[in-house]
Every structure is written in C-alpha cells, then in structure tokens.
Amino acid sequence: MAAVTLGRGVVASQLPYFQEMLVQDPDAGVMHAPDDSVALAKAVENYFTVPVEVRSSAARKLADRYPWDKCIEPLVSYFRSDNLKLGRNE
C-alpha cells in the first residue's frame, strides 16, 4: 500500500492480498510465483515494459480505492486486543 499510495507500481508475490488489489488495475504492477527467483526476475523485466507514467497513474488510482484508515483498522484492532501481550507475540 505504501508504494501505490506514493504512485509507484509494484512487483508482488501471487498472494491473495496482492491478487485482489492488482486485478482491479493490472497496470499498477506485476505478480510472480512465491519462492521462485526465476519468476521474480521475469516479473521485474515485465514490470519495466510498461511506461512509468502508466504505472504511476494506475498505482494512484488503485491507492484511492483503499483508504489508509480502513487498511490499518485490522492491525490497530489487533494491537488493542488481548492478542498481543507485552513482550510476547501470539
């Protein structure tokens, strides 16, 4: 989220969170298979085939769909809950 909020495209693992985001605006970035360095290298190469202006515009449009206050809400809830004990992560 930080990258797209700053208008930067991303190279991301094919994890559900990133798949959900990038399907909305594929020009905002590229995905690669996790734990596959060859796929990562190809994704980086592919990333640079799209002009910077196109990636930046797509990233900003994508970021506008995800307000920060909603994105951090689950994290804030976690830290405010009893799930986190001083000195212990559970």
C-alpha positions in Angstrom: 0.0 0.0 0.0 2.8 2.4 0.7 4.2 2.1 -2.8 0.9 2.5 -4.6 0.0 5.4 -2.3 3.2 7.1 -3.5 2.2 6.5 -7.1 4.7 3.6 -7.6 3.9 0.3 -9.2 4.8 -2.9 -7.5 6.3 -6.3 -8.1 4.5 -8.6 -5.8 4.1 -12.3 -4.9 0.9 -14.0 -6.1 -0.6 -13.9 -2.6 -4.4 -13.3 -2.2 -4.0 -9.8 -1.0 -2.0 -8.7 -4.0 -4.1 -10.6 -6.4 -7.2 -8.9 -5.1 -5.6 -5.5 -5.5 -3.9 -5.9 -8.8 -6.8 -7.5 -10.6 -8.5 -4.1 -10.2 -5.8 -2.3 -12.1 -3.2 -4.6 -13.7 -1.0 -1.7 -14.8 -0.3 -0.9 -11.2 2.1 -3.8 -11.0 3.1 -7.4 -11.8 3.0 -10.6 -9.8 5.2 -13.6 -9.6 5.1 -17.1 -8.1 6.3 -17.0 -4.5 9.6 -18.7 -3.7 10.6 -18.7 -7.4 13.6 -16.5 -8.1 13.4 -17.0 -11.9 9.7 -15.9 -11.8 10.7 -12.8 -9.8 13.4 -11.9 -12.3 10.9 -12.3 -15.2 8.4 -10.2 -13.3 10.9 -7.4 -12.8 11.7 -7.5 -16.5 8.0 -7.4 -17.3 7.5 -4.5 -14.9 9.8 -2.3 -17.0 7.8 -2.9 -20.2 5.1 -0.5 -19.1 5.9 3.2 -19.2 6.5 4.9 -15.8 3.6 7.3 -16.3 1.1 4.4 -16.9 2.3 2.5 -13.8 2.2 5.6 -11.7 -1.3 6.6 -12.8 -2.6 3.1 -12.3 -1.0 2.9 -8.8 -2.6 6.1 -7.7 -6.0 5.1 -8.9 -5.6 1.8 -7.1 -4.5 3.5 -3.9 -7.5 5.8 -4.0 -9.7 2.7 -3.6 -8.0 1.8 -0.3 -8.3 4.5 2.3 -5.5 4.1 4.9 -7.8 4.3 7.9 -9.6 1.2 6.6 -6.4 -0.6 5.7 -4.8 -0.3 9.1 -8.0 -1.0 11.1 -7.4 -4.7 11.5 -3.8 -4.0 12.6 -4.9 -1.4 15.2 -7.6 -3.8 16.4 -5.0 -6.5 16.9 -2.7 -4.2 18.9 -5.6 -3.0 21.0 -6.8 -6.6 21.8 -5.6 -9.1 24.2 -3.8 -11.0 21.4 -0.7 -9.1 22.0 0.9 -9.4 25.4 3.8 -7.3 26.5 7.0 -9.0 25.3 5.1 -11.9 23.6 3.6 -12.2 20.1 1.0 -14.9 19.8 
